[in-house]
Amino acid sequence: MKKVLIILHPGCEEIEAVTPIDLLRRAGIEVTSASTESTLQITGGRGIVLTADQMLAECMPQIFDMLVIPGGPGVDALRIRPEILEWVRVFHRTGKALAAICAAPLLLLDAGVLEHHTVTSFPGNAERELLEKAISYSVDRIHVDGNLITARGAGVSEEFSLALIEFLKGREAAEQIRQRIVAR
């Protein structure tokens, strides 16, 4: 069974966290949501309180196949936390999948894992910063480049989640979930 770790952080975009958790679990993928803080309760960017499955510090990266990072206004605080950047580097070094949506691709930038990769992100400050750093950039809603899956923002959370399922379990599994939830 594939295993995915989703980071929950203060100020995360709730739909970008909950949608992948929901759809990946529907697809039979084991999902662990992990808090970046000292409590399992995380307040997202819209004031919704999310409860993580466990603390990030208790997780072991080697047991997961993919790391998913939701965006939102809380990404800036994550960017200065060396332990979060190291999680990204560990997944990248070991060839495991990294998925980031909205402003979260900036963590991939800060961790130094974007060389020779093309990404997309939230149009605005995140896009501007990636372009200023001469990162290869796509305006696609979802962009898959090797083991990196990136997406534009909250409005593509469903598509992003289905792309993660396709990456981990194949097109047929993603299509089954798409049909079950009556997605386009």
C-alpha positions in Angstrom: 0.0 0.0 0.0 1.3 3.5 -0.9 1.8 5.9 2.0 1.6 9.6 1.8 2.6 12.2 4.4 0.7 15.6 4.3 2.1 18.4 6.3 -0.4 20.5 8.3 0.9 23.9 9.2 -0.6 27.0 10.8 -2.1 29.1 8.0 -2.3 26.3 5.5 -5.0 26.5 2.9 -7.5 24.1 4.3 -9.0 22.9 1.0 -5.4 22.1 -0.2 -4.9 19.9 2.8 -8.3 18.2 3.2 -9.0 17.5 -0.4 -5.8 15.4 -0.9 -6.4 13.6 2.4 -9.9 12.7 1.5 -9.4 11.7 -2.2 -6.1 9.7 -1.5 -7.9 7.8 1.3 -10.8 7.0 -1.1 -8.2 5.6 -3.5 -6.9 3.2 -0.8 -3.8 5.2 -0.1 -2.6 5.4 3.5 -2.4 9.1 4.4 -0.8 10.5 7.6 -1.4 14.1 8.3 1.4 15.6 10.4 1.5 18.7 12.5 4.5 21.0 12.2 3.8 22.4 15.6 3.8 21.1 19.2 0.0 20.3 19.1 -2.1 18.2 16.8 -4.6 21.1 16.4 -3.7 23.3 13.5 -5.6 26.5 12.6 -5.6 27.0 8.8 -5.6 30.2 6.9 -9.4 30.6 7.0 -9.7 29.8 10.7 -10.7 26.2 10.3 -9.2 24.0 13.0 -7.7 20.8 11.6 -6.5 17.8 13.7 -3.4 16.1 12.5 -2.9 12.3 12.9 0.5 12.8 14.5 3.4 15.2 15.0 5.8 15.6 12.1 8.7 15.0 14.5 7.4 11.5 15.2 7.2 10.6 11.5 10.0 8.7 9.7 10.5 9.8 6.1 11.6 6.4 4.8 8.2 4.8 5.3 6.4 7.3 3.0 6.2 7.3 -0.8 5.2 11.0 -1.1 5.3 14.2 0.8 2.4 16.7 0.1 2.7 20.3 1.2 -0.4 22.5 1.1 0.1 26.2 0.5 -1.6 29.2 2.1 -0.4 32.2 4.0 1.4 30.0 6.5 4.1 28.9 3.9 6.2 32.0 4.7 6.7 30.8 8.3 7.7 27.3 7.0 10.3 28.7 4.7 12.6 29.7 7.6 12.4 26.4 9.4 15.4 24.3 8.6 13.8 21.0 9.7 10.9 21.5 7.2 13.4 22.2 4.4 15.4 19.1 5.4 12.2 17.0 5.1 11.9 18.2 1.5 15.5 17.4 0.8 15.3 13.9 2.2 12.3 13.1 0.0 14.1 14.5 -3.0 17.4 12.8 -2.3 15.7 9.4 -1.9 13.8 9.8 -5.2 10.4 10.0 -3.5 7.6 12.1 -4.8 7.1 15.7 -3.6 3.8 17.5 -4.2 3.3 21.2 -3.5 0.4 23.4 -4.3 -0.2 27.2 -4.2 2.8 28.9 -2.5 4.3 25.6 -1.2 6.6 25.3 -4.3 8.6 28.0 -2.7 9.6 25.4 -0.1 11.0 23.3 -2.9 12.9 26.4 -4.1 14.3 27.1 -0.6 15.3 23.4 -0.2 17.3 23.6 -3.4 15.5 20.8 -5.2 14.2 22.6 -8.3 17.4 22.5 -10.5 16.5 20.9 -13.8 12.8 20.8 -13.0 9.8 22.8 -14.1 7.1 23.8 -11.6 3.9 25.8 -11.3 2.6 27.8 -8.3 0.1 30.4 -7.2 0.0 33.2 -9.7 1.3 36.3 -7.8 4.2 36.5 -5.3 5.1 32.8 -5.5 5.2 32.9 -9.3 7.1 36.1 -9.4 9.7 34.8 -6.9 10.2 31.5 -8.9 10.6 33.5 -12.1 13.1 35.9 -10.5 15.2 32.9 -9.5 15.2 31.7 -13.1 13.3 28.6 -12.2 11.7 26.8 -15.2 8.1 27.7 -14.9 4.7 26.5 -16.3 1.4 28.2 -16.1 -0.4 24.8 -16.2 -3.0 24.2 -13.5 -1.1 21.0 -12.5 2.5 20.3 -13.6 4.2 16.9 -13.2 8.0 16.8 -13.7 9.6 13.6 -12.7 8.9 13.1 -9.0 7.6 16.7 -8.5 3.9 17.5 -8.7 3.0 21.1 -8.4 -0.3 23.0 -8.7 -1.6 26.6 -9.0 -3.9 26.9 -5.9 -7.0 26.1 -4.0 -9.2 26.0 -7.1 -7.3 23.1 -8.5 -7.2 21.0 -5.2 -9.5 18.3 -6.7 -7.4 18.0 -9.9 -4.2 18.1 -7.9 -5.5 15.3 -5.7 -6.5 13.2 -8.7 -3.0 13.8 -10.2 -1.5 12.5 -7.0 -3.6 9.4 -7.2 -2.7 8.9 -10.8 1.0 9.3 -10.0 0.8 6.7 -7.2 -1.7 4.2 -8.5 -2.2 4.9 -12.2 -4.7 6.5 -14.4 -7.4 3.9 -13.9 -7.4 4.4 -10.1 -7.7 8.2 -10.6 -10.5 7.8 -13.0 -12.4 5.6 -10.6 -12.2 8.3 -7.9 -13.1 11.0 -10.5 -16.3 9.1 -11.4 -17.2 8.3 -7.7 -17.1 12.0 -6.7 -18.7 13.1 -10.0 -15.7 15.3 -10.9 -15.2 16.7 -14.4 
